[in-house]
Amino acid sequence: MKYLIVGLGNIGDEYSDTRHNIGFTILDAYADEAGVSFTDRRYGSVAETKYRGRTFILLKPSTYMNLSGNAVRYWLSRENISPENLLVIVDDLALPLGSIRMKPKGSDGGHNGLAHINSVLGTDGYARIRIGIGNGFKKGNQVNYVLGRWSDEEKEQLKGRIGIVVEMIKSFGTAGTELTMTAFNRASKVPQQKDPEKEGKKDSSPDEPRS
């Protein structure tokens, strides 16, 4: 049984270790734990690992966020994996820093990467894990915040959260989406931030397309 695990982000040193690249960070952590390395392949960096008889294809798209669907479609087709065995990991401004939420399907929620995947695949019927990056920015500074690097305090807050997501990936492949949600979603929440001035903010397309 094969699973495609996609961590969304933007390639290039200028985007390394930024909030928008939390998907890359998660997959790097899983690869390190599994003792596998990423290699540059078509549409992205790819690593393969096995867990309890399941094969996990880890993909970090090289298309930039706005065109993530091209990489996802290609690797689903190449590995003959159905959308039911696809899991996408993304950042989320609407969730408090470090909060983790898994869903079996849904809209893009204003996230450019998910929007392009939904459009290209023609469905939103695949699992996704959203990781809260908070909304600690002043009005008009959203792009700089999303594409900014983690502060030392934020990195401290994220300790342990990355490991939880890695365990959720394994559970997705062995137990399925619903049981993984039951086991992890409630325990992965952190208190909701309250800032009326920032309510309703969405991902404002701070990404640079690449062919």
C-alpha positions as CSV (number, residue, x, y, z in Angstrom):
1,M,0.0,0.0,0.0
2,K,1.4,3.4,-1.1
3,Y,0.8,6.8,0.3
4,L,1.8,10.2,-1.0
5,I,2.7,12.7,1.7
6,V,3.1,16.2,0.5
7,G,4.6,19.0,2.5
8,L,3.9,22.4,0.9
9,G,6.5,25.2,0.8
10,N,8.6,27.3,-1.5
11,I,12.1,26.3,-2.7
12,G,15.2,28.5,-2.3
13,D,17.4,29.6,0.6
14,E,15.3,32.7,1.0
15,Y,12.4,30.6,2.0
16,S,14.2,28.1,4.2
17,D,12.9,27.8,7.8
18,T,10.0,30.2,7.1
19,R,6.5,29.9,8.5
20,H,5.1,29.2,5.0
21,N,7.5,26.2,4.7
22,I,6.3,24.3,7.7
23,G,5.3,21.4,5.4
24,F,8.9,21.1,4.2
25,T,10.1,21.2,7.9
26,I,7.8,18.3,8.8
27,L,8.9,16.1,6.0
28,D,12.6,16.8,6.7
29,A,11.9,15.7,10.3
30,Y,10.3,12.5,9.2
31,A,13.1,11.8,6.7
32,D,15.7,12.3,9.4
33,E,13.9,10.0,11.8
34,A,13.5,7.3,9.1
35,G,17.1,7.6,8.0
36,V,16.3,8.5,4.4
37,S,17.4,11.3,2.1
38,F,15.6,13.5,-0.4
39,T,16.7,13.5,-4.0
40,D,15.8,16.0,-6.7
41,R,13.3,14.5,-9.0
42,R,10.7,15.9,-11.5
43,Y,8.5,18.5,-9.8
44,G,10.2,18.2,-6.4
45,S,12.5,16.6,-3.9
46,V,11.4,13.0,-3.1
47,A,12.2,10.5,-0.4
48,E,10.7,7.0,0.2
49,T,10.3,5.2,3.5
50,K,8.4,2.2,4.8
51,Y,6.5,1.8,8.0
52,R,4.6,-1.3,9.1
53,G,4.3,-2.6,5.6
54,R,3.2,0.8,4.1
55,T,5.3,2.8,1.6
56,F,5.4,6.5,2.1
57,I,6.5,8.7,-0.7
58,L,7.5,12.1,0.8
59,L,7.3,15.0,-1.6
60,K,8.5,18.6,-1.3
61,P,7.3,20.3,-4.5
62,S,9.7,22.5,-6.4
63,T,6.9,24.3,-8.2
64,Y,6.5,27.1,-5.6
65,M,3.2,27.2,-3.7
66,N,0.9,28.6,-6.3
67,L,1.6,25.6,-8.7
68,S,1.7,22.8,-6.1
69,G,-1.0,20.8,-7.9
70,N,1.3,20.1,-10.8
71,A,3.7,18.2,-8.6
72,V,0.9,16.4,-6.7
73,R,-0.9,15.2,-9.9
74,Y,2.4,14.0,-11.4
75,W,3.4,11.9,-8.4
76,L,0.0,10.5,-7.8
77,S,0.0,9.3,-11.4
78,R,3.6,8.1,-11.4
79,E,3.2,6.0,-8.3
80,N,-0.4,5.0,-9.1
81,I,-1.7,6.4,-5.8
82,S,-5.4,7.5,-5.4
83,P,-6.4,10.8,-3.8
84,E,-7.7,8.7,-0.8
85,N,-4.0,7.9,0.0
86,L,-2.9,11.5,-0.3
87,L,-2.0,13.6,2.7
88,V,-1.0,17.3,2.3
89,I,0.6,19.3,5.1
90,V,0.2,23.1,5.1
91,D,0.6,26.2,7.3
92,D,-2.6,28.0,8.6
93,L,-2.8,31.6,9.7
94,A,-6.3,31.0,11.2
95,L,-4.9,28.5,13.8
96,P,-2.9,29.5,16.9
97,L,0.8,28.8,16.8
98,G,1.5,25.1,17.1
99,S,-2.2,24.0,16.8
100,I,-2.6,21.0,14.6
101,R,-5.8,20.1,12.8
102,M,-6.4,17.2,10.4
103,K,-9.4,17.0,8.1
104,P,-10.5,14.3,5.6
105,K,-11.4,16.9,2.9
106,G,-12.5,20.5,2.5
107,S,-12.1,23.8,0.8
108,D,-8.7,25.5,0.4
109,G,-9.5,28.0,3.2
110,G,-7.6,30.7,1.4
111,H,-4.4,28.7,1.1
112,N,-2.9,29.0,-2.4
113,G,-1.2,25.6,-2.4
114,L,-4.4,23.8,-1.5
115,A,-6.4,25.9,-4.0
116,H,-4.1,24.8,-6.9
117,I,-4.2,21.2,-5.8
118,N,-8.0,21.2,-5.6
119,S,-8.2,22.8,-9.1
120,V,-5.7,20.5,-10.8
121,L,-7.1,17.3,-9.2
122,G,-10.7,18.4,-9.6
123,T,-11.5,17.4,-6.0
124,D,-10.9,18.4,-2.4
125,G,-11.5,14.8,-1.3
126,Y,-8.0,14.2,0.2
127,A,-6.7,14.5,3.8
128,R,-4.8,17.5,5.0
129,I,-3.0,18.5,8.2
130,R,-3.1,22.3,8.9
131,I,-0.4,23.6,11.3
132,G,-1.1,26.9,13.0
133,I,1.5,29.6,12.5
134,G,-0.4,32.2,14.4
135,N,-1.3,35.7,13.3
136,G,1.2,37.9,15.2
137,F,1.6,40.6,12.6
138,K,0.5,44.2,12.2
139,K,-2.1,45.2,9.6
140,G,-0.6,45.2,6.1
141,N,2.4,43.0,7.1
142,Q,0.9,39.6,6.4
143,V,3.1,38.7,3.5
144,N,6.3,39.5,5.5
145,Y,5.0,37.5,8.4
146,V,4.1,34.4,6.4
147,L,7.4,34.4,4.5
148,G,9.3,35.4,7.6
149,R,11.5,33.1,9.6
150,W,10.5,31.7,13.0
151,S,11.6,33.6,16.1
152,D,13.5,31.7,18.8
153,E,10.4,31.9,21.0
154,E,8.3,30.4,18.2
155,K,10.8,27.6,17.6
156,E,10.6,26.7,21.3
157,Q,6.8,26.6,21.2
158,L,7.0,24.3,18.2
159,K,9.2,21.8,19.9
160,G,7.4,18.5,20.2
161,R,4.7,19.6,17.8
162,I,6.7,18.6,14.7
163,G,7.1,15.1,16.2
164,I,3.3,14.9,16.7
165,V,2.7,15.5,13.0
166,V,5.2,12.8,12.1
167,E,3.3,10.4,14.2
168,M,0.1,11.5,12.5
169,I,1.5,10.7,9.1
170,K,2.3,7.2,10.3
171,S,-1.1,6.8,11.7
172,F,-2.7,8.1,8.5
173,G,-1.1,5.2,6.7
174,T,-1.8,2.5,9.2
175,A,-5.1,3.5,10.9
176,G,-6.7,5.9,8.4
177,T,-7.9,9.4,8.5
178,E,-10.8,9.1,10.9
179,L,-9.0,7.2,13.6
180,T,-6.0,9.6,13.3
181,M,-8.3,12.6,13.8
182,T,-9.9,10.9,16.8
183,A,-6.5,10.1,18.3
184,F,-4.7,13.4,17.7
185,N,-7.0,16.4,16.9
186,R,-8.3,17.2,20.3
187,A,-4.9,16.7,22.0
188,S,-3.2,18.8,19.4
189,K,-5.1,22.0,20.0
190,V,-3.7,25.1,21.7
191,P,-5.7,28.0,23.1
192,Q,-7.2,30.3,20.4
193,Q,-5.6,33.7,19.9
194,K,-7.9,36.6,20.4
195,D,-7.3,39.7,18.2
196,P,-10.5,41.2,16.7
197,E,-8.4,43.3,14.3
198,K,-7.0,40.2,12.7
199,E,-10.0,38.0,12.4
200,G,-10.9,36.8,8.9
201,K,-7.4,37.1,7.5
202,K,-6.5,34.6,4.8
203,D,-3.4,33.6,2.8
204,S,-2.8,36.6,0.5
205,S,-0.9,34.8,-2.2
206,P,2.6,35.6,-1.1
207,D,4.0,33.1,-3.5
208,E,6.0,33.3,-6.7
209,P,4.9,30.9,-9.4
210,R,7.4,28.9,-11.3
211,S,7.0,26.7,-14.4
